[in-house]
Amino acid sequence: MSQENLYNDFFSLMKNYPQANDFIRKLQKNNQMFLFGGAVRKYIESGNNFFEDNLPRDFDFVLKKQYDFNLDDIFQSYNYKKNRFGGYKVILNNLTFDVWELSNTWAIKNKYVELSEKKLCETVFLNIDAIVYDFHNKKLYDEKYQEAKKKRCLEMVLEKNPCKELNLVRSMIFKQKYQMSYSDKLKAVFEEYACMEKKLSDILYDIQIEHYGSERISHKSINEEITNIMNRKYINKCKYLES
């Protein structure tokens, strides 16, 4: 796709949502703005379009401030929530926006990844999420995402993650959706958790419902995925059992 297409298509879409459009323009005014993860992926997989009847679940924005100011000054005009990682969530015209500062990105803040917008794709758990669009330079960063789709293999980009169990659920959902496989390193993480938690499928199923508000993958499928990953020798060693 043309690097400018996403920029133009996004703001064309926002014209239909005046309150959301005003909010985004305020964010853009004093920040270098990056659209992150699922919304960019959905745009590409929808044929480089944002369809109003098939919008992303949410829009994740990362901001690099152009000068020192408090983001609360922007958000104070809106009904927003702040999460434990310092990110903001606001719903406008029934569109959900999750916003956080580049320096507050968990992997960067905890010094697992260098503080640089060019390193944003290094902060995700899964390669399928390693896709970022820079609105300032109208540039797409998607090398790891494209490699994931080409090889049809889900791989970890950064294993350190505060929501690792949620990302294991997401791995299962992506595997089914895109007919992909797990890398050996990702399988090893499943094995580690399965040995620690005999009821891992229950835990992952509940995490899914809490996060999405609905079932994206059945409990039976989660259990089957875990069991298939564990070879017989490892199952006997850690005594992974499901009722």
C-alpha positions as CSV (number, residue, x, y, z in Angstrom):
1,M,0.0,0.0,0.0
2,S,1.0,3.6,-0.4
3,Q,2.4,4.9,2.9
4,E,0.0,7.8,2.8
5,N,-3.1,5.7,2.2
6,L,-3.7,4.8,5.9
7,Y,-3.2,8.4,7.0
8,N,-5.8,9.7,4.5
9,D,-8.2,6.8,5.0
10,F,-8.1,7.1,8.8
11,F,-8.9,10.8,8.8
12,S,-11.5,10.3,6.1
13,L,-13.1,7.9,8.5
14,M,-12.8,10.2,11.5
15,K,-14.9,12.9,9.6
16,N,-17.9,10.7,10.3
17,Y,-17.2,10.9,14.1
18,P,-16.8,14.6,15.0
19,Q,-16.0,14.1,18.7
20,A,-13.5,11.4,18.0
21,N,-12.0,13.5,15.1
22,D,-11.6,16.5,17.4
23,F,-9.9,14.4,20.0
24,I,-7.4,12.8,17.5
25,R,-6.6,16.3,16.1
26,K,-5.7,17.4,19.6
27,L,-3.5,14.4,20.1
28,Q,-1.8,15.0,16.8
29,K,-1.1,18.8,17.4
30,N,1.7,18.4,20.0
31,N,2.7,14.8,19.5
32,Q,4.3,12.4,17.1
33,M,1.5,9.9,16.8
34,F,1.7,6.2,16.1
35,L,-1.2,3.8,15.5
36,F,-0.2,0.4,16.9
37,G,-1.2,-3.2,16.5
38,G,-4.6,-4.5,15.8
39,A,-6.1,-1.5,14.0
40,V,-3.3,-1.3,11.5
41,R,-3.5,-5.1,11.0
42,K,-7.2,-4.9,10.4
43,Y,-6.8,-2.1,7.9
44,I,-4.3,-4.1,5.9
45,E,-6.3,-7.3,6.1
46,S,-9.4,-5.4,5.0
47,G,-7.8,-4.5,1.7
48,N,-6.3,-1.3,2.9
49,N,-9.6,0.2,4.1
50,F,-11.4,1.2,7.2
51,F,-14.9,0.0,6.9
52,E,-17.5,1.4,9.2
53,D,-19.3,-1.9,9.5
54,N,-16.0,-3.7,10.3
55,L,-14.1,-1.3,12.5
56,P,-11.3,-2.4,14.9
57,R,-12.3,-3.2,18.5
58,D,-10.2,-0.2,19.5
59,F,-7.5,2.1,18.3
60,D,-4.2,2.0,20.1
61,F,-2.1,5.2,19.9
62,V,1.4,5.8,21.2
63,L,2.5,9.4,21.5
64,K,5.9,10.9,21.5
65,K,5.5,14.4,23.0
66,Q,7.1,17.3,21.1
67,Y,7.5,19.3,24.3
68,D,7.1,18.6,27.9
69,F,3.4,18.9,29.0
70,N,0.9,16.8,31.0
71,L,-1.4,14.6,28.8
72,D,-4.0,15.0,31.5
73,D,-4.5,18.5,30.1
74,I,-5.9,17.0,26.8
75,F,-7.9,14.3,28.5
76,Q,-9.5,16.5,31.2
77,S,-12.2,17.5,28.7
78,Y,-13.2,13.8,28.2
79,N,-14.6,11.0,30.4
80,Y,-11.5,8.8,30.5
81,K,-10.0,6.0,32.5
82,K,-6.3,5.5,33.3
83,N,-4.9,2.0,33.7
84,R,-2.1,0.7,36.0
85,F,0.5,1.2,33.3
86,G,-0.3,4.9,32.9
87,G,-2.3,4.5,29.7
88,Y,-5.6,6.3,28.9
89,K,-8.9,4.9,27.6
90,V,-11.6,7.1,26.2
91,I,-14.8,6.2,24.3
92,L,-16.0,8.8,21.8
93,N,-18.8,8.3,19.2
94,N,-18.8,4.6,20.3
95,L,-15.1,4.3,19.2
96,T,-12.6,3.2,21.8
97,F,-9.1,4.8,21.9
98,D,-6.3,3.5,24.1
99,V,-3.5,6.1,24.4
100,W,-0.1,6.0,26.1
101,E,3.2,7.8,25.9
102,L,6.1,6.2,24.2
103,S,8.2,6.6,27.4
104,N,5.4,4.8,29.3
105,T,5.3,1.8,27.0
106,W,5.9,-1.1,29.5
107,A,8.9,-2.7,27.8
108,I,10.6,0.7,27.3
109,K,9.8,2.0,30.8
110,N,11.2,-1.2,32.3
111,K,14.3,-0.9,30.0
112,Y,13.8,-4.1,28.1
113,V,13.7,-2.0,24.9
114,E,15.5,1.2,24.0
115,L,13.5,4.4,24.2
116,S,12.9,5.0,20.5
117,E,9.8,5.1,18.2
118,K,11.7,2.9,15.8
119,K,11.8,0.2,18.5
120,L,8.0,0.1,19.1
121,C,7.7,-3.2,17.1
122,E,10.2,-4.7,19.6
123,T,7.9,-4.1,22.5
124,V,5.2,-6.6,21.7
125,F,4.9,-10.2,22.8
126,L,3.8,-11.7,19.4
127,N,5.2,-11.0,16.0
128,I,1.6,-10.7,14.6
129,D,1.2,-7.5,16.7
130,A,4.5,-6.0,15.5
131,I,3.0,-3.4,13.2
132,V,3.1,0.3,13.7
133,Y,2.1,3.3,11.6
134,D,3.8,6.7,12.1
135,F,1.3,9.4,11.3
136,H,4.0,12.2,11.4
137,N,6.2,10.6,8.8
138,K,3.4,8.5,7.1
139,K,5.5,5.4,7.4
140,L,4.6,1.8,8.1
141,Y,6.8,-0.5,10.2
142,D,5.6,-4.1,9.6
143,E,8.6,-6.3,8.9
144,K,8.0,-8.8,11.7
145,Y,4.3,-8.8,11.0
146,Q,4.9,-9.6,7.3
147,E,7.4,-12.3,8.2
148,A,4.8,-13.9,10.6
149,K,2.2,-14.0,7.8
150,K,4.7,-15.3,5.3
151,K,5.9,-18.1,7.5
152,R,2.5,-18.6,9.1
153,C,4.2,-19.0,12.4
154,L,3.5,-17.2,15.7
155,E,6.7,-16.2,17.4
156,M,7.6,-14.2,20.5
157,V,9.2,-10.8,19.9
158,L,9.7,-10.0,23.6
159,E,9.0,-12.7,26.1
160,K,8.9,-10.2,29.0
161,N,5.3,-9.0,29.3
162,P,3.0,-8.0,32.2
163,C,0.0,-9.8,30.5
164,K,1.6,-13.0,29.4
165,E,-1.4,-15.2,30.1
166,L,-3.6,-13.0,28.0
167,N,-1.1,-13.2,25.2
168,L,-1.2,-17.0,25.4
169,V,-5.0,-16.8,24.8
170,R,-4.4,-14.3,22.0
171,S,-1.9,-16.7,20.5
172,M,-4.5,-19.4,20.4
173,I,-7.1,-17.1,18.8
174,F,-4.6,-15.9,16.1
175,K,-3.5,-19.5,15.4
176,Q,-7.1,-20.5,14.6
177,K,-7.9,-17.3,12.7
178,Y,-4.8,-17.4,10.4
179,Q,-4.2,-21.1,10.4
180,M,-0.7,-20.6,11.9
181,S,1.7,-22.7,14.0
182,Y,3.5,-21.9,17.2
183,S,7.3,-21.5,17.3
184,D,9.2,-23.8,19.6
185,K,9.9,-20.9,22.0
186,L,6.3,-20.0,22.2
187,K,5.4,-23.7,22.9
188,A,8.0,-23.7,25.7
189,V,6.1,-20.8,27.4
190,F,2.8,-22.8,27.1
191,E,4.6,-25.8,28.6
192,E,6.0,-23.7,31.5
193,Y,2.5,-22.4,32.4
194,A,0.9,-25.8,32.0
195,C,3.3,-27.3,34.5
196,M,2.6,-24.5,37.0
197,E,-1.2,-24.5,36.6
198,K,-3.1,-27.8,36.3
199,K,-6.2,-25.8,35.4
200,L,-4.6,-23.6,32.9
201,S,-7.4,-23.9,30.4
202,D,-9.9,-22.6,33.0
203,I,-7.6,-19.7,33.8
204,L,-7.1,-18.7,30.1
205,Y,-10.7,-19.1,29.3
206,D,-11.7,-16.7,32.2
207,I,-9.0,-14.2,31.1
208,Q,-10.4,-14.2,27.6
209,I,-14.0,-13.5,28.9
210,E,-12.7,-10.7,31.2
211,H,-10.7,-9.1,28.4
212,Y,-13.0,-9.4,25.4
213,G,-16.4,-9.6,27.2
214,S,-17.3,-12.7,25.1
215,E,-15.9,-16.0,23.9
216,R,-13.4,-15.9,21.1
217,I,-12.2,-19.4,21.5
218,S,-14.1,-22.2,23.3
219,H,-12.9,-23.8,26.6
220,K,-12.7,-27.1,24.7
221,S,-10.4,-25.6,22.0
222,I,-8.2,-24.0,24.7
223,N,-7.8,-27.3,26.4
224,E,-7.1,-29.1,23.1
225,E,-4.4,-26.5,22.2
226,I,-2.6,-27.0,25.5
227,T,-2.8,-30.8,25.3
228,N,-1.5,-30.8,21.7
229,I,1.5,-28.7,22.7
230,M,2.5,-30.9,25.5
231,N,4.3,-34.0,24.3
232,R,3.7,-37.2,26.3
233,K,7.0,-37.2,28.1
234,Y,6.4,-33.6,29.3
235,I,2.9,-34.3,30.3
236,N,4.0,-37.2,32.5
237,K,6.8,-35.0,34.0
238,C,4.6,-32.1,35.0
239,K,1.4,-34.1,35.5
240,Y,-0.7,-31.7,33.4
241,L,-4.3,-32.8,34.0
242,E,-7.6,-31.4,33.0
243,S,-11.0,-32.4,34.4
